[in-house]
Amino acid sequence: MRKLVFAAAAAATLASAGAAFAQMPAPADIIKNWDKNGDGAVDKAEWTAAGRPAERFDAIDANKDGKVTAAELDAAMAAMRQRGG
């Protein structure tokens, strides 16, 4: 009986995690909301002004140009989904 309850709880947790990804806004919409100067990308100042960790910016800025684009954010989100988190 305990195994059945645990399995049901695990299944519910996984289902809710999948639903959270399904409800996540598109990277382009996220960038649009975070882009305060309207240049189509998020620079480090815009990123950190909202309390986001600078280390995460550095990891997502794939071409190291000092800006995170929708494409870079999309790639980072896809990599996170593949890792299961």
HTML snippet that shows the backbone in 3Dmol.js (N, CA, C, O; Angstrom):
<script src="https://3Dmol.org/build/3Dmol-min.js"></script>
<div id="view" style="width:600px;height:400px;position:relative"></div>
<script>
const pdb = `
ATOM      1  N   MET A   1       0.817  -1.188   0.000  1.00  0.00           N
ATOM      2  CA  MET A   1       0.000   0.000   0.000  1.00  0.00           C
ATOM      3  C   MET A   1       0.865   1.258   0.000  1.00  0.00           C
ATOM      4  O   MET A   1       0.568   2.222  -0.706  1.00  0.00           O
ATOM      5  N   ARG A   2       1.940   1.246   0.798  1.00  0.00           N
ATOM      6  CA  ARG A   2       2.827   2.406   0.848  1.00  0.00           C
ATOM      7  C   ARG A   2       3.446   2.696  -0.513  1.00  0.00           C
ATOM      8  O   ARG A   2       3.580   3.853  -0.910  1.00  0.00           O
ATOM      9  N   LYS A   3       3.824   1.636  -1.224  1.00  0.00           N
ATOM     10  CA  LYS A   3       4.424   1.811  -2.545  1.00  0.00           C
ATOM     11  C   LYS A   3       3.430   2.452  -3.508  1.00  0.00           C
ATOM     12  O   LYS A   3       3.807   3.292  -4.324  1.00  0.00           O
ATOM     13  N   LEU A   4       2.176   2.063  -3.415  1.00  0.00           N
ATOM     14  CA  LEU A   4       1.147   2.620  -4.284  1.00  0.00           C
ATOM     15  C   LEU A   4       0.956   4.108  -3.998  1.00  0.00           C
ATOM     16  O   LEU A   4       0.840   4.907  -4.927  1.00  0.00           O
ATOM     17  N   VAL A   5       0.922   4.480  -2.732  1.00  0.00           N
ATOM     18  CA  VAL A   5       0.765   5.884  -2.359  1.00  0.00           C
ATOM     19  C   VAL A   5       1.973   6.685  -2.837  1.00  0.00           C
ATOM     20  O   VAL A   5       1.816   7.778  -3.382  1.00  0.00           O
ATOM     21  N   PHE A   6       3.172   6.152  -2.638  1.00  0.00           N
ATOM     22  CA  PHE A   6       4.372   6.838  -3.089  1.00  0.00           C
ATOM     23  C   PHE A   6       4.364   7.006  -4.607  1.00  0.00           C
ATOM     24  O   PHE A   6       4.677   8.083  -5.115  1.00  0.00           O
ATOM     25  N   ALA A   7       4.008   5.951  -5.326  1.00  0.00           N
ATOM     26  CA  ALA A   7       3.965   6.011  -6.789  1.00  0.00           C
ATOM     27  C   ALA A   7       2.948   7.045  -7.260  1.00  0.00           C
ATOM     28  O   ALA A   7       3.212   7.780  -8.211  1.00  0.00           O
ATOM     29  N   ALA A   8       1.806   7.109  -6.618  1.00  0.00           N
ATOM     30  CA  ALA A   8       0.787   8.098  -6.990  1.00  0.00           C
ATOM     31  C   ALA A   8       1.281   9.517  -6.723  1.00  0.00           C
ATOM     32  O   ALA A   8       1.050  10.418  -7.530  1.00  0.00           O
ATOM     33  N   ALA A   9       1.952   9.716  -5.606  1.00  0.00           N
ATOM     34  CA  ALA A   9       2.493  11.040  -5.281  1.00  0.00           C
ATOM     35  C   ALA A   9       3.571  11.443  -6.275  1.00  0.00           C
ATOM     36  O   ALA A   9       3.624  12.597  -6.700  1.00  0.00           O
ATOM     37  N   ALA A  10       4.426  10.507  -6.646  1.00  0.00           N
ATOM     38  CA  ALA A  10       5.482  10.792  -7.618  1.00  0.00           C
ATOM     39  C   ALA A  10       4.885  11.134  -8.978  1.00  0.00           C
ATOM     40  O   ALA A  10       5.349  12.058  -9.646  1.00  0.00           O
ATOM     41  N   ALA A  11       3.872  10.403  -9.383  1.00  0.00           N
ATOM     42  CA  ALA A  11       3.212  10.666 -10.667  1.00  0.00           C
ATOM     43  C   ALA A  11       2.557  12.043 -10.669  1.00  0.00           C
ATOM     44  O   ALA A  11       2.625  12.761 -11.667  1.00  0.00           O
ATOM     45  N   ALA A  12       1.930  12.411  -9.567  1.00  0.00           N
ATOM     46  CA  ALA A  12       1.302  13.726  -9.464  1.00  0.00           C
ATOM     47  C   ALA A  12       2.340  14.839  -9.536  1.00  0.00           C
ATOM     48  O   ALA A  12       2.112  15.872 -10.166  1.00  0.00           O
ATOM     49  N   THR A  13       3.471  14.625  -8.893  1.00  0.00           N
ATOM     50  CA  THR A  13       4.543  15.625  -8.922  1.00  0.00           C
ATOM     51  C   THR A  13       5.082  15.796 -10.336  1.00  0.00           C
ATOM     52  O   THR A  13       5.276  16.925 -10.787  1.00  0.00           O
ATOM     53  N   LEU A  14       5.323  14.708 -11.033  1.00  0.00           N
ATOM     54  CA  LEU A  14       5.826  14.787 -12.402  1.00  0.00           C
ATOM     55  C   LEU A  14       4.811  15.434 -13.331  1.00  0.00           C
ATOM     56  O   LEU A  14       5.187  16.205 -14.214  1.00  0.00           O
ATOM     57  N   ALA A  15       3.549  15.136 -13.149  1.00  0.00           N
ATOM     58  CA  ALA A  15       2.500  15.727 -13.980  1.00  0.00           C
ATOM     59  C   ALA A  15       2.427  17.233 -13.766  1.00  0.00           C
ATOM     60  O   ALA A  15       2.263  17.989 -14.724  1.00  0.00           O
ATOM     61  N   SER A  16       2.547  17.672 -12.519  1.00  0.00           N
ATOM     62  CA  SER A  16       2.490  19.109 -12.259  1.00  0.00           C
ATOM     63  C   SER A  16       3.721  19.816 -12.799  1.00  0.00           C
ATOM     64  O   SER A  16       3.622  20.965 -13.229  1.00  0.00           O
ATOM     65  N   ALA A  17       4.871  19.169 -12.789  1.00  0.00           N
ATOM     66  CA  ALA A  17       6.080  19.765 -13.362  1.00  0.00           C
ATOM     67  C   ALA A  17       5.918  19.939 -14.863  1.00  0.00           C
ATOM     68  O   ALA A  17       6.311  20.968 -15.412  1.00  0.00           O
ATOM     69  N   GLY A  18       5.354  18.963 -15.523  1.00  0.00           N
ATOM     70  CA  GLY A  18       5.099  19.065 -16.960  1.00  0.00           C
ATOM     71  C   GLY A  18       4.114  20.168 -17.274  1.00  0.00           C
ATOM     72  O   GLY A  18       4.268  20.876 -18.269  1.00  0.00           O
ATOM     73  N   ALA A  19       3.106  20.320 -16.440  1.00  0.00           N
ATOM     74  CA  ALA A  19       2.129  21.385 -16.640  1.00  0.00           C
ATOM     75  C   ALA A  19       2.773  22.753 -16.458  1.00  0.00           C
ATOM     76  O   ALA A  19       2.420  23.701 -17.160  1.00  0.00           O
ATOM     77  N   ALA A  20       3.707  22.863 -15.531  1.00  0.00           N
ATOM     78  CA  ALA A  20       4.396  24.140 -15.311  1.00  0.00           C
ATOM     79  C   ALA A  20       5.175  24.542 -16.554  1.00  0.00           C
ATOM     80  O   ALA A  20       5.158  25.713 -16.935  1.00  0.00           O
ATOM     81  N   PHE A  21       5.864  23.590 -17.201  1.00  0.00           N
ATOM     82  CA  PHE A  21       6.586  23.902 -18.425  1.00  0.00           C
ATOM     83  C   PHE A  21       5.623  24.290 -19.537  1.00  0.00           C
ATOM     84  O   PHE A  21       5.919  25.185 -20.328  1.00  0.00           O
ATOM     85  N   ALA A  22       4.481  23.630 -19.604  1.00  0.00           N
ATOM     86  CA  ALA A  22       3.511  23.919 -20.643  1.00  0.00           C
ATOM     87  C   ALA A  22       2.939  25.323 -20.482  1.00  0.00           C
ATOM     88  O   ALA A  22       2.557  25.942 -21.475  1.00  0.00           O
ATOM     89  N   GLN A  23       2.872  25.838 -19.260  1.00  0.00           N
ATOM     90  CA  GLN A  23       2.302  27.152 -19.002  1.00  0.00           C
ATOM     91  C   GLN A  23       3.346  28.260 -19.033  1.00  0.00           C
ATOM     92  O   GLN A  23       2.999  29.436 -18.927  1.00  0.00           O
ATOM     93  N   MET A  24       4.595  27.908 -19.174  1.00  0.00           N
ATOM     94  CA  MET A  24       5.669  28.906 -19.176  1.00  0.00           C
ATOM     95  C   MET A  24       5.549  29.778 -20.424  1.00  0.00           C
ATOM     96  O   MET A  24       5.311  29.262 -21.516  1.00  0.00           O
ATOM     97  N   PRO A  25       5.713  31.095 -20.275  1.00  0.00           N
ATOM     98  CA  PRO A  25       5.629  31.965 -21.453  1.00  0.00           C
ATOM     99  C   PRO A  25       6.771  31.695 -22.435  1.00  0.00           C
ATOM    100  O   PRO A  25       7.818  31.162 -22.067  1.00  0.00           O
ATOM    101  N   ALA A  26       6.546  32.072 -23.668  1.00  0.00           N
ATOM    102  CA  ALA A  26       7.560  31.897 -24.703  1.00  0.00           C
ATOM    103  C   ALA A  26       8.763  32.791 -24.409  1.00  0.00           C
ATOM    104  O   ALA A  26       8.605  33.882 -23.860  1.00  0.00           O
ATOM    105  N   PRO A  27       9.959  32.338 -24.768  1.00  0.00           N
ATOM    106  CA  PRO A  27      11.161  33.149 -24.528  1.00  0.00           C
ATOM    107  C   PRO A  27      11.051  34.563 -25.100  1.00  0.00           C
ATOM    108  O   PRO A  27      11.507  35.517 -24.470  1.00  0.00           O
ATOM    109  N   ALA A  28      10.459  34.708 -26.273  1.00  0.00           N
ATOM    110  CA  ALA A  28      10.309  36.043 -26.869  1.00  0.00           C
ATOM    111  C   ALA A  28       9.453  36.946 -25.987  1.00  0.00           C
ATOM    112  O   ALA A  28       9.736  38.138 -25.863  1.00  0.00           O
ATOM    113  N   ASP A  29       8.409  36.387 -25.374  1.00  0.00           N
ATOM    114  CA  ASP A  29       7.551  37.166 -24.481  1.00  0.00           C
ATOM    115  C   ASP A  29       8.283  37.540 -23.201  1.00  0.00           C
ATOM    116  O   ASP A  29       8.105  38.640 -22.677  1.00  0.00           O
ATOM    117  N   ILE A  30       9.102  36.630 -22.700  1.00  0.00           N
ATOM    118  CA  ILE A  30       9.888  36.904 -21.491  1.00  0.00           C
ATOM    119  C   ILE A  30      10.859  38.048 -21.768  1.00  0.00           C
ATOM    120  O   ILE A  30      10.960  38.987 -20.978  1.00  0.00           O
ATOM    121  N   ILE A  31      11.572  37.968 -22.889  1.00  0.00           N
ATOM    122  CA  ILE A  31      12.527  39.023 -23.249  1.00  0.00           C
ATOM    123  C   ILE A  31      11.797  40.354 -23.406  1.00  0.00           C
ATOM    124  O   ILE A  31      12.278  41.387 -22.941  1.00  0.00           O
ATOM    125  N   LYS A  32      10.661  40.329 -24.047  1.00  0.00           N
ATOM    126  CA  LYS A  32       9.883  41.560 -24.249  1.00  0.00           C
ATOM    127  C   LYS A  32       9.529  42.213 -22.910  1.00  0.00           C
ATOM    128  O   LYS A  32       9.586  43.436 -22.780  1.00  0.00           O
ATOM    129  N   ASN A  33       9.171  41.408 -21.932  1.00  0.00           N
ATOM    130  CA  ASN A  33       8.809  41.933 -20.610  1.00  0.00           C
ATOM    131  C   ASN A  33      10.024  42.443 -19.837  1.00  0.00           C
ATOM    132  O   ASN A  33       9.908  43.417 -19.092  1.00  0.00           O
ATOM    133  N   TRP A  34      11.165  41.818 -19.995  1.00  0.00           N
ATOM    134  CA  TRP A  34      12.359  42.183 -19.241  1.00  0.00           C
ATOM    135  C   TRP A  34      13.160  43.293 -19.916  1.00  0.00           C
ATOM    136  O   TRP A  34      13.966  43.956 -19.263  1.00  0.00           O
ATOM    137  N   ASP A  35      12.949  43.504 -21.211  1.00  0.00           N
ATOM    138  CA  ASP A  35      13.720  44.465 -22.003  1.00  0.00           C
ATOM    139  C   ASP A  35      13.216  45.887 -21.739  1.00  0.00           C
ATOM    140  O   ASP A  35      12.267  46.345 -22.376  1.00  0.00           O
ATOM    141  N   LYS A  36      13.847  46.564 -20.813  1.00  0.00           N
ATOM    142  CA  LYS A  36      13.393  47.896 -20.410  1.00  0.00           C
ATOM    143  C   LYS A  36      13.812  48.997 -21.381  1.00  0.00           C
ATOM    144  O   LYS A  36      13.125  50.014 -21.474  1.00  0.00           O
ATOM    145  N   ASN A  37      14.921  48.824 -22.109  1.00  0.00           N
ATOM    146  CA  ASN A  37      15.357  49.878 -23.023  1.00  0.00           C
ATOM    147  C   ASN A  37      14.873  49.671 -24.454  1.00  0.00           C
ATOM    148  O   ASN A  37      15.167  50.483 -25.332  1.00  0.00           O
ATOM    149  N   GLY A  38      14.128  48.582 -24.697  1.00  0.00           N
ATOM    150  CA  GLY A  38      13.495  48.351 -25.990  1.00  0.00           C
ATOM    151  C   GLY A  38      14.423  47.986 -27.134  1.00  0.00           C
ATOM    152  O   GLY A  38      14.078  48.201 -28.296  1.00  0.00           O
ATOM    153  N   ASP A  39      15.591  47.440 -26.832  1.00  0.00           N
ATOM    154  CA  ASP A  39      16.520  47.081 -27.907  1.00  0.00           C
ATOM    155  C   ASP A  39      16.348  45.645 -28.400  1.00  0.00           C
ATOM    156  O   ASP A  39      17.097  45.197 -29.269  1.00  0.00           O
ATOM    157  N   GLY A  40      15.377  44.928 -27.859  1.00  0.00           N
ATOM    158  CA  GLY A  40      15.102  43.571 -28.319  1.00  0.00           C
ATOM    159  C   GLY A  40      15.891  42.484 -27.613  1.00  0.00           C
ATOM    160  O   GLY A  40      15.789  41.310 -27.966  1.00  0.00           O
ATOM    161  N   ALA A  41      16.675  42.869 -26.619  1.00  0.00           N
ATOM    162  CA  ALA A  41      17.463  41.915 -25.842  1.00  0.00           C
ATOM    163  C   ALA A  41      17.516  42.417 -24.401  1.00  0.00           C
ATOM    164  O   ALA A  41      17.125  43.547 -24.109  1.00  0.00           O
ATOM    165  N   VAL A  42      18.000  41.569 -23.518  1.00  0.00           N
ATOM    166  CA  VAL A  42      18.136  41.941 -22.107  1.00  0.00           C
ATOM    167  C   VAL A  42      19.622  42.031 -21.788  1.00  0.00           C
ATOM    168  O   VAL A  42      20.359  41.054 -21.924  1.00  0.00           O
ATOM    169  N   ASP A  43      20.056  43.224 -21.360  1.00  0.00           N
ATOM    170  CA  ASP A  43      21.458  43.356 -20.971  1.00  0.00           C
ATOM    171  C   ASP A  43      21.602  43.023 -19.486  1.00  0.00           C
ATOM    172  O   ASP A  43      20.614  42.822 -18.780  1.00  0.00           O
ATOM    173  N   LYS A  44      22.841  42.972 -19.036  1.00  0.00           N
ATOM    174  CA  LYS A  44      23.104  42.533 -17.669  1.00  0.00           C
ATOM    175  C   LYS A  44      22.478  43.471 -16.638  1.00  0.00           C
ATOM    176  O   LYS A  44      22.023  43.012 -15.589  1.00  0.00           O
ATOM    177  N   ALA A  45      22.446  44.760 -16.913  1.00  0.00           N
ATOM    178  CA  ALA A  45      21.842  45.719 -15.984  1.00  0.00           C
ATOM    179  C   ALA A  45      20.337  45.470 -15.848  1.00  0.00           C
ATOM    180  O   ALA A  45      19.794  45.516 -14.744  1.00  0.00           O
ATOM    181  N   GLU A  46      19.666  45.208 -16.975  1.00  0.00           N
ATOM    182  CA  GLU A  46      18.238  44.900 -16.930  1.00  0.00           C
ATOM    183  C   GLU A  46      17.997  43.594 -16.177  1.00  0.00           C
ATOM    184  O   GLU A  46      17.044  43.475 -15.408  1.00  0.00           O
ATOM    185  N   TRP A  47      18.858  42.636 -16.405  1.00  0.00           N
ATOM    186  CA  TRP A  47      18.743  41.317 -15.776  1.00  0.00           C
ATOM    187  C   TRP A  47      18.876  41.421 -14.256  1.00  0.00           C
ATOM    188  O   TRP A  47      18.043  40.903 -13.513  1.00  0.00           O
ATOM    189  N   THR A  48      19.930  42.094 -13.808  1.00  0.00           N
ATOM    190  CA  THR A  48      20.203  42.147 -12.373  1.00  0.00           C
ATOM    191  C   THR A  48      19.320  43.144 -11.640  1.00  0.00           C
ATOM    192  O   THR A  48      19.132  43.017 -10.430  1.00  0.00           O
ATOM    193  N   ALA A  49      18.771  44.135 -12.342  1.00  0.00           N
ATOM    194  CA  ALA A  49      17.897  45.130 -11.700  1.00  0.00           C
ATOM    195  C   ALA A  49      16.679  44.480 -11.061  1.00  0.00           C
ATOM    196  O   ALA A  49      16.143  44.983 -10.074  1.00  0.00           O
ATOM    197  N   ALA A  50      16.250  43.367 -11.626  1.00  0.00           N
ATOM    198  CA  ALA A  50      15.084  42.658 -11.091  1.00  0.00           C
ATOM    199  C   ALA A  50      15.478  41.571 -10.096  1.00  0.00           C
ATOM    200  O   ALA A  50      14.642  40.766  -9.686  1.00  0.00           O
ATOM    201  N   GLY A  51      16.759  41.548  -9.707  1.00  0.00           N
ATOM    202  CA  GLY A  51      17.196  40.575  -8.711  1.00  0.00           C
ATOM    203  C   GLY A  51      17.567  39.215  -9.263  1.00  0.00           C
ATOM    204  O   GLY A  51      17.725  38.258  -8.506  1.00  0.00           O
ATOM    205  N   ARG A  52      17.710  39.120 -10.577  1.00  0.00           N
ATOM    206  CA  ARG A  52      18.129  37.850 -11.164  1.00  0.00           C
ATOM    207  C   ARG A  52      19.640  37.690 -10.989  1.00  0.00           C
ATOM    208  O   ARG A  52      20.374  38.674 -11.087  1.00  0.00           O
ATOM    209  N   PRO A  53      20.116  36.470 -10.733  1.00  0.00           N
ATOM    210  CA  PRO A  53      21.553  36.263 -10.490  1.00  0.00           C
ATOM    211  C   PRO A  53      22.413  36.536 -11.729  1.00  0.00           C
ATOM    212  O   PRO A  53      22.112  36.056 -12.822  1.00  0.00           O
ATOM    213  N   ALA A  54      23.473  37.304 -11.546  1.00  0.00           N
ATOM    214  CA  ALA A  54      24.387  37.632 -12.641  1.00  0.00           C
ATOM    215  C   ALA A  54      25.017  36.373 -13.231  1.00  0.00           C
ATOM    216  O   ALA A  54      25.270  36.312 -14.435  1.00  0.00           O
ATOM    217  N   GLU A  55      25.275  35.363 -12.384  1.00  0.00           N
ATOM    218  CA  GLU A  55      25.885  34.126 -12.877  1.00  0.00           C
ATOM    219  C   GLU A  55      24.989  33.440 -13.907  1.00  0.00           C
ATOM    220  O   GLU A  55      25.480  32.861 -14.876  1.00  0.00           O
ATOM    221  N   ARG A  56      23.696  33.508 -13.698  1.00  0.00           N
ATOM    222  CA  ARG A  56      22.766  32.884 -14.637  1.00  0.00           C
ATOM    223  C   ARG A  56      22.790  33.632 -15.971  1.00  0.00           C
ATOM    224  O   ARG A  56      22.728  33.019 -17.037  1.00  0.00           O
ATOM    225  N   PHE A  57      22.882  34.975 -15.900  1.00  0.00           N
ATOM    226  CA  PHE A  57      22.989  35.770 -17.129  1.00  0.00           C
ATOM    227  C   PHE A  57      24.204  35.311 -17.926  1.00  0.00           C
ATOM    228  O   PHE A  57      24.116  35.069 -19.130  1.00  0.00           O
ATOM    229  N   ASP A  58      25.335  35.195 -17.242  1.00  0.00           N
ATOM    230  CA  ASP A  58      26.571  34.798 -17.909  1.00  0.00           C
ATOM    231  C   ASP A  58      26.451  33.420 -18.563  1.00  0.00           C
ATOM    232  O   ASP A  58      27.026  33.181 -19.625  1.00  0.00           O
ATOM    233  N   ALA A  59      25.715  32.533 -17.939  1.00  0.00           N
ATOM    234  CA  ALA A  59      25.536  31.185 -18.491  1.00  0.00           C
ATOM    235  C   ALA A  59      24.610  31.199 -19.714  1.00  0.00           C
ATOM    236  O   ALA A  59      24.802  30.414 -20.642  1.00  0.00           O
ATOM    237  N   ILE A  60      23.625  32.071 -19.719  1.00  0.00           N
ATOM    238  CA  ILE A  60      22.648  32.105 -20.815  1.00  0.00           C
ATOM    239  C   ILE A  60      23.164  32.901 -22.011  1.00  0.00           C
ATOM    240  O   ILE A  60      22.813  32.592 -23.150  1.00  0.00           O
ATOM    241  N   ASP A  61      23.986  33.914 -21.772  1.00  0.00           N
ATOM    242  CA  ASP A  61      24.545  34.741 -22.846  1.00  0.00           C
ATOM    243  C   ASP A  61      25.588  33.918 -23.614  1.00  0.00           C
ATOM    244  O   ASP A  61      26.789  34.036 -23.374  1.00  0.00           O
ATOM    245  N   ALA A  62      25.111  33.098 -24.525  1.00  0.00           N
ATOM    246  CA  ALA A  62      25.957  32.103 -25.203  1.00  0.00           C
ATOM    247  C   ALA A  62      27.088  32.727 -26.017  1.00  0.00           C
ATOM    248  O   ALA A  62      28.198  32.194 -26.026  1.00  0.00           O
ATOM    249  N   ASN A  63      26.832  33.840 -26.699  1.00  0.00           N
ATOM    250  CA  ASN A  63      27.873  34.432 -27.534  1.00  0.00           C
ATOM    251  C   ASN A  63      28.676  35.512 -26.808  1.00  0.00           C
ATOM    252  O   ASN A  63      29.541  36.164 -27.394  1.00  0.00           O
ATOM    253  N   LYS A  64      28.370  35.687 -25.520  1.00  0.00           N
ATOM    254  CA  LYS A  64      29.124  36.609 -24.647  1.00  0.00           C
ATOM    255  C   LYS A  64      29.183  38.041 -25.189  1.00  0.00           C
ATOM    256  O   LYS A  64      30.208  38.714 -25.086  1.00  0.00           O
ATOM    257  N   ASP A  65      28.051  38.499 -25.775  1.00  0.00           N
ATOM    258  CA  ASP A  65      27.998  39.865 -26.281  1.00  0.00           C
ATOM    259  C   ASP A  65      27.386  40.843 -25.278  1.00  0.00           C
ATOM    260  O   ASP A  65      27.193  42.019 -25.588  1.00  0.00           O
ATOM    261  N   GLY A  66      27.082  40.352 -24.078  1.00  0.00           N
ATOM    262  CA  GLY A  66      26.521  41.219 -23.047  1.00  0.00           C
ATOM    263  C   GLY A  66      25.017  41.379 -23.122  1.00  0.00           C
ATOM    264  O   GLY A  66      24.441  42.220 -22.433  1.00  0.00           O
ATOM    265  N   LYS A  67      24.376  40.568 -23.963  1.00  0.00           N
ATOM    266  CA  LYS A  67      22.920  40.615 -24.101  1.00  0.00           C
ATOM    267  C   LYS A  67      22.375  39.196 -24.198  1.00  0.00           C
ATOM    268  O   LYS A  67      23.002  38.306 -24.773  1.00  0.00           O
ATOM    269  N   VAL A  68      21.191  39.009 -23.622  1.00  0.00           N
ATOM    270  CA  VAL A  68      20.491  37.738 -23.766  1.00  0.00           C
ATOM    271  C   VAL A  68      19.335  37.967 -24.735  1.00  0.00           C
ATOM    272  O   VAL A  68      18.473  38.814 -24.501  1.00  0.00           O
ATOM    273  N   THR A  69      19.328  37.207 -25.815  1.00  0.00           N
ATOM    274  CA  THR A  69      18.262  37.294 -26.810  1.00  0.00           C
ATOM    275  C   THR A  69      17.235  36.196 -26.557  1.00  0.00           C
ATOM    276  O   THR A  69      17.447  35.299 -25.742  1.00  0.00           O
ATOM    277  N   ALA A  70      16.124  36.290 -27.270  1.00  0.00           N
ATOM    278  CA  ALA A  70      15.098  35.260 -27.152  1.00  0.00           C
ATOM    279  C   ALA A  70      15.652  33.902 -27.574  1.00  0.00           C
ATOM    280  O   ALA A  70      15.308  32.882 -26.976  1.00  0.00           O
ATOM    281  N   ALA A  71      16.498  33.877 -28.592  1.00  0.00           N
ATOM    282  CA  ALA A  71      17.085  32.606 -29.060  1.00  0.00           C
ATOM    283  C   ALA A  71      17.979  31.994 -27.993  1.00  0.00           C
ATOM    284  O   ALA A  71      17.943  30.784 -27.773  1.00  0.00           O
ATOM    285  N   GLU A  72      18.783  32.820 -27.328  1.00  0.00           N
ATOM    286  CA  GLU A  72      19.661  32.311 -26.273  1.00  0.00           C
ATOM    287  C   GLU A  72      18.847  31.810 -25.081  1.00  0.00           C
ATOM    288  O   GLU A  72      19.162  30.774 -24.495  1.00  0.00           O
ATOM    289  N   LEU A  73      17.798  32.552 -24.730  1.00  0.00           N
ATOM    290  CA  LEU A  73      16.946  32.122 -23.624  1.00  0.00           C
ATOM    291  C   LEU A  73      16.214  30.829 -23.978  1.00  0.00           C
ATOM    292  O   LEU A  73      16.076  29.942 -23.136  1.00  0.00           O
ATOM    293  N   ASP A  74      15.750  30.723 -25.209  1.00  0.00           N
ATOM    294  CA  ASP A  74      15.076  29.510 -25.662  1.00  0.00           C
ATOM    295  C   ASP A  74      16.015  28.308 -25.575  1.00  0.00           C
ATOM    296  O   ASP A  74      15.615  27.239 -25.116  1.00  0.00           O
ATOM    297  N   ALA A  75      17.260  28.481 -26.014  1.00  0.00           N
ATOM    298  CA  ALA A  75      18.235  27.388 -25.956  1.00  0.00           C
ATOM    299  C   ALA A  75      18.520  26.994 -24.508  1.00  0.00           C
ATOM    300  O   ALA A  75      18.636  25.807 -24.201  1.00  0.00           O
ATOM    301  N   ALA A  76      18.634  27.979 -23.619  1.00  0.00           N
ATOM    302  CA  ALA A  76      18.894  27.684 -22.207  1.00  0.00           C
ATOM    303  C   ALA A  76      17.710  26.951 -21.579  1.00  0.00           C
ATOM    304  O   ALA A  76      17.896  26.025 -20.790  1.00  0.00           O
ATOM    305  N   MET A  77      16.503  27.364 -21.929  1.00  0.00           N
ATOM    306  CA  MET A  77      15.316  26.703 -21.389  1.00  0.00           C
ATOM    307  C   MET A  77      15.205  25.275 -21.906  1.00  0.00           C
ATOM    308  O   MET A  77      14.820  24.371 -21.164  1.00  0.00           O
ATOM    309  N   ALA A  78      15.541  25.070 -23.172  1.00  0.00           N
ATOM    310  CA  ALA A  78      15.505  23.711 -23.752  1.00  0.00           C
ATOM    311  C   ALA A  78      16.536  22.814 -23.051  1.00  0.00           C
ATOM    312  O   ALA A  78      16.258  21.651 -22.758  1.00  0.00           O
ATOM    313  N   ALA A  79      17.716  23.361 -22.789  1.00  0.00           N
ATOM    314  CA  ALA A  79      18.737  22.583 -22.096  1.00  0.00           C
ATOM    315  C   ALA A  79      18.284  22.223 -20.681  1.00  0.00           C
ATOM    316  O   ALA A  79      18.543  21.119 -20.204  1.00  0.00           O
ATOM    317  N   MET A  80      17.613  23.151 -20.021  1.00  0.00           N
ATOM    318  CA  MET A  80      17.114  22.894 -18.674  1.00  0.00           C
ATOM    319  C   MET A  80      16.035  21.801 -18.702  1.00  0.00           C
ATOM    320  O   MET A  80      15.999  20.932 -17.831  1.00  0.00           O
ATOM    321  N   ARG A  81      15.165  21.854 -19.706  1.00  0.00           N
ATOM    322  CA  ARG A  81      14.130  20.808 -19.815  1.00  0.00           C
ATOM    323  C   ARG A  81      14.772  19.451 -20.044  1.00  0.00           C
ATOM    324  O   ARG A  81      14.311  18.453 -19.491  1.00  0.00           O
ATOM    325  N   GLN A  82      15.822  19.391 -20.845  1.00  0.00           N
ATOM    326  CA  GLN A  82      16.503  18.111 -21.114  1.00  0.00           C
ATOM    327  C   GLN A  82      17.149  17.548 -19.850  1.00  0.00           C
ATOM    328  O   GLN A  82      17.203  16.334 -19.658  1.00  0.00           O
ATOM    329  N   ARG A  83      17.639  18.446 -18.987  1.00  0.00           N
ATOM    330  CA  ARG A  83      18.248  18.003 -17.735  1.00  0.00           C
ATOM    331  C   ARG A  83      17.179  17.632 -16.712  1.00  0.00           C
ATOM    332  O   ARG A  83      17.489  17.079 -15.657  1.00  0.00           O
ATOM    333  N   GLY A  84      15.932  17.934 -17.022  1.00  0.00           N
ATOM    334  CA  GLY A  84      14.847  17.581 -16.107  1.00  0.00           C
ATOM    335  C   GLY A  84      14.601  18.621 -15.031  1.00  0.00           C
ATOM    336  O   GLY A  84      14.030  18.298 -13.990  1.00  0.00           O
ATOM    337  N   GLY A  85      15.005  19.829 -15.247  1.00  0.00           N
ATOM    338  CA  GLY A  85      14.797  20.817 -14.210  1.00  0.00           C
ATOM    339  C   GLY A  85      14.506  22.136 -14.763  1.00  0.00           C
ATOM    340  O   GLY A  85      14.304  23.090 -14.012  1.00  0.00           O
TER     341      GLY A  85
END
`;
const viewer = $3Dmol.createViewer("view");
viewer.addModel(pdb, "pdb");
viewer.setStyle({}, {cartoon: {color: "spectrum"}});
viewer.zoomTo();
viewer.render();
</script>
